[in-house]
């Protein structure tokens, strides 16, 4: 008989299990709840051959398995957000030997879990990304090295090409610097309209799907009743920052502000 474990997706407050009815988790198992004191764990049963220590060590190197697992993990959390008053997502692949182990862990982490839930209750996470616009899209020329007025034929085609290339690089470098300064200012302005904020590393172009340089990758915790105001402010920032192409996306479960690292 295959040994099983308990996979924890999140901890919530006043979660209604009826709202989770029919929700399928990893490995096709039905999502269920475990009550402990004033908190509720959202879990499912998983096969330890796949999710045990040796199985995870093997599977985490399989990008297809990792992507499918992450998608399912995220889907359960998204569906669970509406089932409770507040939700603290757990990191991917948090597994315990049995339900009682989950209850014991909730006891150990109780105060930290309550603090995390207090922090995110009535709030959601929004992403703001900004990309450096191409030089030609900004509509500005470099104030530094200007195109030469000397007849190119007098200096030779090779020298003329090098001068043009040097001017292009100077212009691009100045545009990149301008975008970085603008991104810093934008982050500060947006953070003032949120309850909490985090600046994350720039995403790889393969993940962002954009060829432009990502100048800002920020995430913000926003009160639900201020979400429209927040989005309006971010969208209106485009006129003030012509060097940036700004994107706002959400709402998301509060991954960046409620996830506990030490489980």
N, C-alpha and C positions, 0 to 999 in steps of 0.2 A: 504494500500500500504506500502511495506517495505521501511524503510528509508535507504538511501545509503550514503556512504562517499567516500573519495578519498584516496587511498593507494599509498604512495610514495616509490618507490624502490631506486631511485638514482636521483642525479642532474648531468647533463652533460654539456659539451660545444660543440656547433655546432653539435648537434645530428641530424642525417638524419632519419626522421620518416619512410621513405620507407624501411629502413633496419630492422625495427621492425614489418613490415606488417605481420599479421597472428600470432604474438606472443601472447600466452594466459597466463594470470596471475592468481591470486588467485580467487577462486570461478568460474573459467571459463570465466572471463571477458577479453575482448581484451585489451592488453597493448596499451597505447596512450601517447601522449606528451602534456605538457603545456609550452608554451613559456613565458618567463618573462625577459625583458631586454636582456642581452647577454647570459642567461642561459636557460636550458631546463629541466623540471622535467619529469621523466619517471614514469607513474602512471597507475592505473586501478581503476575501480569502484568496491567497495565491499559492502556487506550487513552489516549494523551496528548491526543487531541482532547477527551476528557472530563476528564482529570486533569492535563493540562499547565497551564502558568501561565495562559493566557487562558481555558481551559475552567474551571478552578477559580474564577477571578475571576467568571465568569458563574454557575456552578452554586452557589457558596456563598451566593448571594442567593436561591436557589430553596429554600424551606423543605422542600418535599416531597423533593427530591433530597438535601438535607442530612440529613434524618431517616432516610431509607432507607440512606444511606451510613454514618451513625453506627451504625445498628442492625447492619449487616453487619460493620463494623469491630469492634464490641463482641462479636458472636457468634463471630467467628474467635478473638479473644483468649480468650474464655471456654472455647472448645473446646480451645484450645492449652494452657491452664493445666495440665491433667492429662497433657500429653505430655512435660513436662520437669521438671527439678528446681526451677527457679526461672524467673520470667518478668518482663521489664521491658517493659510496654506502651509503644509509641510513640504520639505524638499523632496525631489524625486527619489524613489526607491528607499523609503523609510519603512522597514519591515521589522515586526516583532514576532516572537515565537508563538504567542497565543494572545487571546483577548485579555487575559488577566495581566499580561505584561504591559499591554497598552494602558490599562487602568492604573497600574503601578507607576508608569511613566507620567501619566497625567498628574498623579499625586506629587511626584518629584518636581514637575515643572509648573505646578498650579499657579503660583503667583506670577511667574513670567508670562504664562499663557493669558491670564486675566489682564495683565498690563498690555499685552499685544492686542487683545480684543478691544480693550478700551480705546487704544490708539486708532484703530481702523473702523470702529463702529460708525455707521452712517456715512462712510467715506469710500471712495474708490480710487484706483490708480490710473493716471493718464500719462501717456508718453508724448514727449515733444522732441522731435529730431530736426536738426538744421543741417543743410548741405551747402557747401560753397558753390556759388553760381559761377559758371564759366565767365572769363573776363569779358567776352563780347556781350554777355547777357546783362552785365552790370551797367554798361553804357559809359564806361569811364576809361580814359587812357592813363597810362602811367605818368605821374608827375616827375619821374626820375629821368631815365634815359629816353630821349625823344628820337623819332626817326631822323636819320641823317639827311641833310639837304645837299650833300655832296653828290655829284654825278657818279652813279654806281660804276659806269664804264671807266671812270678815271681811277678808281681804286681796285678794280678787278672784281669779277663775279664772286670769287671765293671769299674775299674780305667782306664784300657787301652782304653775302649770306650770313657770315659769322656775326656781323653787326646786327642784322635783323633778328637773328636767333637770340643774341644776347639781350636785345631789347624785349623780345617776347618773354624770355625767362624772368627778366627784371619785373615786367608787368605782372606775370603770374605770381611771382613771389610776394609782391605787394598785395595782390588780391587775396592770397592765402592768409597773409598776416591780418588784413582787414577783416576777413571772415572770422578768424580766431578771436579778435578783439570784440567783434559784434556778438559772437556766440557767448562770450563771457558776460557781456552786458545783458543779453537776452535771458540767460539762465537766471541771473540775479532778479530781473524784473518778473519773470514767471514765478520764481520761488516765492516772491512776496505775495502772490495771489493763491498760494497753496498752504496747507497745514504742515506739510513736510516735503522735502525734496532730496533727491540723490542724483549725482552726476555719474553716469556709467561710462565705461570705456567705449570708444567708437566701435561700431559693428564692422565686421568684415564685409566687403562689397558683395560676397557671395550670399550673405545673409540679408543684407539690406536691399539687394536687387538694384542698387543705384551705382552708377559709374563715378559720380561726383564724390569728393572727399566729405566725410561726415564731420562737421565742425562741432556738433552738440548732440549728445545722446542723454537726455534727461528724463527722469520719471518723477511724478508729483502726486502727492496724496491730497485729494480735493473733497470737500464736503459735497454730498449729493445735491443739496439745494443750491450750490454755487457752480455746478458743472457748466451750465450754459454761459454764465459770466466768464468762467475760466477759458472756455473755448473761444468765446468772442474776443477776449483780450489777446490770446495767442494768434488767432487769425488776423487781428488788426495790426500785429507787430510787423507783418511783411512790408508795409509801407515805410516803416522806420529803419528796416534793415535790408536794403536792396542787395547787399552782398550775399544774403542767405535765402535759400529755399526752405521754408519752414513747414513741418508736418506735425499735426496733433492727432492722436489716436487714443481711443478708449471708449467707455470705461472698462478697466480690467479688474480682476480680483487683486487685492493689495499684496502681491508677491513681495515687493521690495520693502514693505513696511511692517509685515506681520510674520514673515517666515522666520522660524527659530533655527539657528545654525547648529546648536548643540542639542541633539535629540536623544 
